[in-house]
Amino acid sequence: MKELFCKIWGKIKEEFFTIPNMLSILRLLLIPVIVYLYCFKKDTTWTLILVIFSSLTDVVDGFIARRFNMITDFGKFIDPVADKATQLTVFCCLVTRYPLMLLPFIVLLVKELSSLALRLWVYKKTELVEGAHWHGKMSTTIVIVIIMSHLIWPEMHPSISEFMIYFSTIFMVYSGILYALESFDMLKNGKK
């Protein structure tokens, strides 16, 4: 019994208790703090600092995972969940000041849910895992830029804000369409 317990505990430690996974969990734990600071304390400076810190932990956890061979199945799951949950939460916060932010929030939510469904479908049919693409990385970068710019410049002129919101929304839709086409191509050809 002791050996079984040690084996199970060892697997949990190996999969769960890694520095990259702890950084992803930290990002999830920062989400309620970000909401509190932005929506209740109305403190855009500290909100911005936490969002930047969260983004940096995302970069650091990816570097550590690859550099020190700490890539785990749990990490592959929790890292994107932490990223998208943070982005969606900040969009929700920004909606309180910029109602048009509801548009990229909805598009990002639909894009991520449909991407997840497509990934699962492709994997079930082909056992292939869809990797990141340039348009997905660009879409994430644009989302981060729009979030940061609205936190840095809360008194942004409405026309600039609207342009940024529409641009990011259009690019997210474009990226979602490309991702869907690539997924269907993988299903058709059975390869990447």
Solvent accessible surface area in square Angstrom, and as a share of the most:
residue,aa,sasa,rsa
1,M,195,0.87
2,K,156,0.66
3,E,150,0.67
4,L,97,0.48
5,F,136,0.56
6,C,70,0.42
7,K,154,0.65
8,I,89,0.45
9,W,112,0.39
10,G,33,0.32
11,K,114,0.48
12,I,76,0.38
13,K,101,0.43
14,E,109,0.49
15,E,40,0.18
16,F,63,0.26
17,F,100,0.42
18,T,18,0.10
19,I,96,0.49
20,P,8,0.05
21,N,2,0.01
22,M,73,0.32
23,L,34,0.17
24,S,1,0.01
25,I,39,0.20
26,L,60,0.30
27,R,3,0.01
28,L,49,0.24
29,L,117,0.58
30,L,20,0.10
31,I,26,0.13
32,P,84,0.53
33,V,64,0.37
34,I,1,0.00
35,V,44,0.25
36,Y,111,0.42
37,L,27,0.13
38,Y,14,0.05
39,C,30,0.18
40,F,145,0.60
41,K,116,0.49
42,K,148,0.63
43,D,42,0.22
44,T,29,0.17
45,T,85,0.49
46,W,140,0.49
47,T,1,0.00
48,L,28,0.14
49,I,75,0.38
50,L,26,0.13
51,V,9,0.05
52,I,69,0.35
53,F,87,0.36
54,S,3,0.02
55,S,33,0.21
56,L,102,0.51
57,T,9,0.05
58,D,43,0.22
59,V,102,0.58
60,V,67,0.39
61,D,5,0.03
62,G,15,0.15
63,F,114,0.48
64,I,28,0.14
65,A,14,0.11
66,R,168,0.61
67,R,158,0.58
68,F,116,0.48
69,N,134,0.69
70,M,60,0.27
71,I,93,0.47
72,T,13,0.07
73,D,104,0.54
74,F,55,0.23
75,G,14,0.13
76,K,130,0.55
77,F,125,0.52
78,I,14,0.07
79,D,38,0.20
80,P,62,0.39
81,V,59,0.34
82,A,0,0.00
83,D,27,0.14
84,K,40,0.17
85,A,30,0.23
86,T,12,0.07
87,Q,14,0.06
88,L,27,0.14
89,T,24,0.14
90,V,1,0.01
91,F,0,0.00
92,C,61,0.37
93,C,4,0.02
94,L,1,0.00
95,V,39,0.23
96,T,95,0.55
97,R,108,0.39
98,Y,24,0.09
99,P,102,0.64
100,L,55,0.27
101,M,0,0.00
102,L,87,0.43
103,L,64,0.32
104,P,0,0.00
105,F,37,0.15
106,I,83,0.42
107,V,26,0.15
108,L,3,0.01
109,L,63,0.31
110,V,90,0.52
111,K,26,0.11
112,E,31,0.14
113,L,106,0.53
114,S,51,0.33
115,S,8,0.05
116,L,91,0.45
117,A,59,0.46
118,L,23,0.11
119,R,96,0.35
120,L,112,0.56
121,W,111,0.39
122,V,0,0.00
123,Y,113,0.43
124,K,160,0.68
125,K,129,0.55
126,T,31,0.18
127,E,133,0.60
128,L,47,0.23
129,V,96,0.55
130,E,13,0.06
131,G,38,0.37
132,A,82,0.64
133,H,56,0.25
134,W,149,0.52
135,H,2,0.01
136,G,24,0.23
137,K,128,0.54
138,M,88,0.39
139,S,3,0.02
140,T,42,0.24
141,T,71,0.41
142,I,24,0.12
143,V,1,0.01
144,I,60,0.31
145,V,81,0.47
146,I,2,0.01
147,I,4,0.02
148,M,29,0.13
149,S,25,0.16
150,H,2,0.01
151,L,4,0.02
152,I,114,0.58
153,W,117,0.41
154,P,36,0.23
155,E,129,0.58
156,M,11,0.05
157,H,108,0.48
158,P,86,0.54
159,S,64,0.41
160,I,72,0.37
161,S,6,0.04
162,E,79,0.35
163,F,137,0.57
164,M,38,0.17
165,I,1,0.01
166,Y,103,0.39
167,F,102,0.42
168,S,1,0.00
169,T,11,0.06
170,I,120,0.61
171,F,31,0.13
172,M,1,0.01
173,V,70,0.40
174,Y,96,0.36
175,S,1,0.01
176,G,21,0.20
177,I,96,0.49
178,L,41,0.20
179,Y,15,0.06
180,A,25,0.20
181,L,106,0.53
182,E,51,0.23
183,S,0,0.00
184,F,97,0.41
185,D,71,0.37
186,M,7,0.03
187,L,40,0.20
188,K,170,0.72
189,N,75,0.39
190,G,40,0.38
191,K,128,0.54
192,K,150,0.63
